[in-house]
């Protein structure tokens, strides 16, 4: 099959030749040339269809490659997460979090008690100053 520029040039030549033979009145030659033109245009249509199919296949192949890359990446992420879960021991982490919450609450209470004690001491100092004056 010819390349597209060659096919287009051939089509133009055939059209010119059909016009020339039609002017001379050679009906048989004109019919033969017209059939050749129809076949040539069918070839052009087939060529364009083939190119469109090739582009579609190329796009599909690229999409498949992208999906494969994502799948490989997800496989690696799954392995990393499994290893992380093994090392982290969720039950142990929950116990540590509970202990942290307990210690944090105890520290909040201690801070509040110290703050109250400081406030009381400051109030006592103010009262003593007022009584002295």
KAVENUR-V543827 format. One record per helix or strand. SS is the DSSP state (a for helix, b for strand). FROM is the first residue (numbers start at 1). LEN is the number of residues. If there is no record, write none. Layout:
{{SS/FROM/LEN} {SS/FROM/LEN}}
This chain:
{{a/4/21} {a/27/62} {a/90/43}}
